[in-house]
Structures are given as C-alpha cells and as structure tokens.
Amino acid sequence: MKRGVQRFYHGTLDYLVVGGGGSHNLAILDALEKELGIAVYTWKDFGRDSDSKEAVAFALLAWQRLAGKPNTLISATGAEHSVVMGKLEL
C-alpha cells in the first residue's frame, strides 16, 4: 500500500481521504492507517457521499472530453502519450 501511495504522490501526507466502495471496509481503512502511519478519513467524514466517487470521475472525464483536453494519464495507462478519449454524438 505504501509503495502505491509513494508512486503517485511524492510529498508528505498529513492524512488520506478515501472514497468509493472500499471506504465502507473498516479492515481496509485500519490497514491503511497502520501501513501509512497517518489518519485515514472517508468522504463521509467531510459531509460528502463516499459512493459518488465513480460518478464524479466520469463527469470529470466527460468535461475534459468536451473541452478537447486529454483525459488520460500516461503514468496510469502506460500509453506513450495522452489522448482525448470518448465519442461525442450530436
């Protein structure tokens, strides 16, 4: 777990906020706290719906698509370059 966080974030974390289905799994949250040595919160702790993560992510991807901006990350996909994904039908 720690390696995964360090791969995508190179700074110092004070705490971690988790969303999605895994945020309901107390064993995962406890393991994250122990492994990372920091407090772990869910979006619910901040008055947000932890289950809305996927909907927000797809909305962000669509927004980028509509703006004609790349909506992929080379570091996440392993692709050679970023592209604008999605088909727009009018």
DRENGUTOR-219111 format. One line per field, with one value per residue: residue number from 1; residue in three letters; z, x negated, y negated of N, C-alpha, C in turn. Coordinates in pm, 1 decimal. Each point is the difference from the previous one (the first is absolute). Example, Ala and Ser with C-alpha at 12.3 -4.5 7.8 and 13.67 -1.06 7.14 Angstrom:
BEGIN
nr: [1_2]
rest: [ALA_SER]
nw: [780.0_-72.0]
nu: [-1319.0_35.0]
nv: [569.0_-105.0]
caw: [0.0_6.0]
cau: [89.0_-82.0]
cav: [-119.0_-119.0]
cw: [0.0_73.0]
cu: [-90.0_77.0]
cv: [-120.0_-109.0]
This chain:
BEGIN
nr: [1_2_3_4_5_6_7_8_9_10_11_12_13_14_15_16_17_18_19_20_21_22_23_24_25_26_27_28_29_30_31_32_33_34_35_36_37_38_39_40_41_42_43_44_45_46_47_48_49_50_51_52_53_54_55_56_57_58_59_60_61_62_63_64_65_66_67_68_69_70_71_72_73_74_75_76_77_78_79_80_81_82_83_84_85_86_87_88_89_90]
rest: [MET_LYS_ARG_GLY_VAL_GLN_ARG_PHE_TYR_HIS_GLY_THR_LEU_ASP_TYR_LEU_VAL_VAL_GLY_GLY_GLY_GLY_SER_HIS_ASN_LEU_ALA_ILE_LEU_ASP_ALA_LEU_GLU_LYS_GLU_LEU_GLY_ILE_ALA_VAL_TYR_THR_TRP_LYS_ASP_PHE_GLY_ARG_ASP_SER_ASP_SER_LYS_GLU_ALA_VAL_ALA_PHE_ALA_LEU_LEU_ALA_TRP_GLN_ARG_LEU_ALA_GLY_LYS_PRO_ASN_THR_LEU_ILE_SER_ALA_THR_GLY_ALA_GLU_HIS_SER_VAL_VAL_MET_GLY_LYS_LEU_GLU_LEU]
nw: [0.0_84.9_-68.4_2.8_123.9_32.0_-73.7_55.6_121.4_-27.0_47.4_104.3_44.4_28.6_-103.5_-7.2_-109.6_39.3_-125.1_-42.4_-59.9_-24.7_-6.1_-37.1_-45.2_125.1_-45.4_-115.2_59.9_85.7_-102.1_-64.9_108.8_21.0_-125.6_-11.7_116.8_-67.6_31.4_-4.0_-87.7_6.6_-121.5_55.8_44.9_-128.9_30.0_-61.6_-111.5_78.3_-25.4_4.1_47.7_-36.9_50.1_102.0_5.6_-28.0_89.6_74.7_-28.5_18.4_108.3_28.8_-28.6_64.2_84.9_-50.2_131.2_2.8_1.8_-30.9_82.0_-58.1_117.6_-29.2_-126.7_14.2_-45.9_-127.3_-13.3_51.6_13.0_-90.5_104.9_-65.7_-28.5_-80.2_29.4_-103.4]
nu: [-81.8_-99.9_-48.2_126.1_9.9_-116.1_54.6_113.9_-56.5_-76.0_105.8_20.1_59.0_96.9_80.3_84.1_62.9_83.2_28.9_122.2_26.7_-130.8_57.8_79.3_-118.3_40.8_-9.2_47.9_92.1_19.6_-3.8_74.5_73.9_0.0_23.8_87.2_50.5_113.8_76.3_99.8_52.8_131.5_50.5_60.0_-124.8_3.7_102.4_-81.2_59.5_-49.6_126.6_-19.6_-105.6_60.7_113.0_-69.7_-63.1_114.3_52.9_-107.5_4.8_131.2_-22.1_-103.1_81.8_99.2_-100.4_0.3_-2.0_-124.6_57.1_-127.6_-52.6_-107.8_-18.4_127.1_-9.1_-119.5_89.3_-31.3_127.9_35.8_124.9_82.3_56.7_79.1_120.0_7.0_125.1_28.1]
nv: [119.9_-0.4_105.1_42.8_-42.6_52.5_94.2_-37.5_1.2_-105.1_-62.9_-78.2_108.0_-86.5_29.6_102.4_-40.3_95.7_35.6_18.3_114.3_-9.8_-118.8_100.4_39.2_18.8_124.6_-43.8_-72.4_99.5_84.5_-88.9_-20.2_129.7_29.1_-101.6_38.0_-16.3_-104.1_86.7_-84.4_-3.3_-6.3_104.5_13.3_-34.8_80.3_85.6_36.7_93.6_28.2_-130.6_64.5_109.8_-48.1_-45.3_115.8_61.6_-79.8_20.2_131.2_-7.9_-69.6_79.2_101.4_-60.4_-19.0_125.2_23.9_42.9_118.6_16.6_87.9_-43.0_-58.7_-19.4_-41.5_-56.0_-87.1_-19.1_-35.3_-117.1_40.7_-49.3_58.8_80.2_45.3_-101.2_31.9_-71.2]
caw: [0.0_12.1_-129.3_-93.1_30.3_-33.9_-146.2_-59.3_76.8_46.6_114.1_131.8_25.2_137.4_11.5_-127.5_-11.5_-82.8_-46.8_-73.4_76.2_100.3_118.4_96.1_55.7_113.2_0.3_-95.0_58.6_109.1_-59.9_-57.3_110.3_57.2_-99.4_-34.9_121.4_1.3_13.8_-123.6_7.4_-119.2_-43.1_90.9_112.2_-42.0_-44.0_-140.7_-24.4_-41.9_-114.3_-121.3_-61.4_-140.2_-76.4_-12.0_-91.4_-136.9_-34.4_-29.2_-130.1_-103.0_-7.1_-73.6_-139.1_-62.1_-15.4_-95.0_72.3_31.1_123.8_39.6_63.5_-49.1_113.6_41.2_-109.1_-64.9_-139.7_-37.0_8.9_44.1_-107.7_36.2_-17.7_2.9_-128.2_15.5_-104.7_10.2]
cau: [81.8_-84.4_-66.3_97.8_17.2_-125.3_-13.9_80.3_-10.8_-137.6_-11.9_31.8_144.1_46.8_110.6_46.8_145.4_35.3_137.7_37.1_49.1_-97.1_6.1_91.8_-68.7_-79.7_-128.9_-85.5_-33.6_-94.7_-127.5_-60.6_-51.8_-118.1_-107.0_-46.6_-32.1_73.5_144.9_72.3_139.3_80.8_69.2_112.8_-50.3_1.2_135.0_19.0_40.1_-115.4_35.4_13.0_-132.0_1.3_79.1_-80.2_-110.8_51.0_35.4_-125.2_-46.8_87.0_-29.7_-125.1_30.0_72.8_-95.0_-102.4_-125.9_-28.2_60.9_-72.0_-129.3_-100.1_-50.3_101.5_37.8_-116.8_-1.4_-113.5_39.4_137.6_96.9_136.6_84.0_143.7_63.3_102.4_100.9_99.9]
cav: [-119.9_-118.3_-19.9_-54.4_-141.9_-67.4_-3.5_-106.6_-124.2_-5.8_-89.6_53.6_1.1_-17.8_94.1_52.8_5.8_115.0_3.0_120.2_115.1_42.0_-85.2_63.1_115.5_-46.8_69.9_-71.7_-130.1_25.4_41.4_-120.0_-81.3_65.5_4.4_-134.0_-73.6_-126.8_14.5_28.3_-42.4_23.3_-121.5_-18.6_-79.6_-140.0_-33.1_36.1_137.9_80.2_83.9_-81.2_-12.4_41.2_-96.6_-121.7_29.9_1.4_-137.8_-68.9_49.2_-57.1_-144.0_-11.0_37.4_-110.9_-110.5_42.6_18.0_140.7_50.4_120.6_-22.9_94.5_77.9_97.6_90.1_57.9_-43.8_-84.0_-140.3_-23.2_-17.2_-37.6_119.8_-17.9_-31.3_-101.7_10.0_-108.3]
cw: [0.0_-132.4_-101.8_21.2_-41.1_-150.8_-60.3_75.7_66.1_119.6_131.2_21.4_147.8_30.4_-139.7_2.6_-103.2_-39.9_-74.6_92.1_109.6_126.8_105.0_72.4_109.1_7.0_-94.8_59.2_112.4_-54.0_-61.6_108.9_57.1_-95.9_-26.4_121.7_7.2_17.6_-138.0_22.7_-124.3_-38.4_91.4_121.1_-30.3_-56.2_-145.7_-11.4_-53.6_-122.6_-130.2_-77.3_-148.6_-86.1_-21.5_-98.5_-145.7_-44.7_-36.5_-135.3_-114.3_-19.1_-79.9_-148.3_-72.4_-26.1_-99.9_64.2_30.2_133.5_38.0_67.4_-48.3_113.9_46.0_-108.2_-63.0_-147.6_-26.3_8.1_45.3_-120.9_57.0_-28.0_2.7_-136.6_26.9_-116.8_22.9_-70.3]
cu: [-85.7_-70.1_94.4_22.3_-125.5_-21.3_70.7_-7.2_-136.2_-19.9_26.0_150.6_28.2_112.3_39.9_152.1_34.1_146.9_26.4_41.6_-94.0_3.9_97.2_-66.2_-97.3_-136.7_-98.2_-44.0_-101.4_-137.5_-72.7_-61.2_-128.2_-118.3_-59.6_-40.1_64.2_149.1_62.1_147.4_74.7_65.1_118.3_-40.0_1.8_135.5_28.1_36.2_-118.8_29.5_11.5_-130.8_0.8_77.8_-78.3_-115.1_47.7_42.3_-124.8_-56.9_82.4_-27.7_-128.4_23.0_68.3_-90.8_-110.0_-136.3_-21.3_62.8_-59.1_-130.9_-97.4_-47.3_98.9_29.6_-118.0_-9.7_-120.8_31.5_145.7_90.2_132.5_86.8_147.2_52.9_114.0_96.7_105.2_127.0]
cv: [-125.7_-31.4_-62.0_-148.2_-76.3_-9.5_-119.9_-132.3_-3.7_-92.5_72.8_-9.6_-21.1_98.8_43.9_4.2_107.5_-9.2_128.7_112.2_45.9_-81.5_53.7_117.0_-45.5_67.0_-69.7_-132.9_14.9_37.1_-119.7_-87.5_59.1_-4.9_-137.3_-83.1_-137.2_29.0_23.8_-34.1_46.1_-132.4_-29.1_-84.5_-149.3_-41.8_30.6_147.6_79.5_84.9_-78.3_-11.3_34.6_-99.3_-129.2_22.2_-0.6_-139.4_-80.1_42.9_-60.5_-148.9_-23.0_30.3_-114.9_-119.1_34.9_19.2_148.3_41.0_135.6_-41.3_106.3_90.3_106.5_102.9_71.9_-38.0_-89.5_-148.8_-10.2_-20.0_-49.1_121.9_-39.5_-39.8_-97.0_9.4_-107.0_38.5]
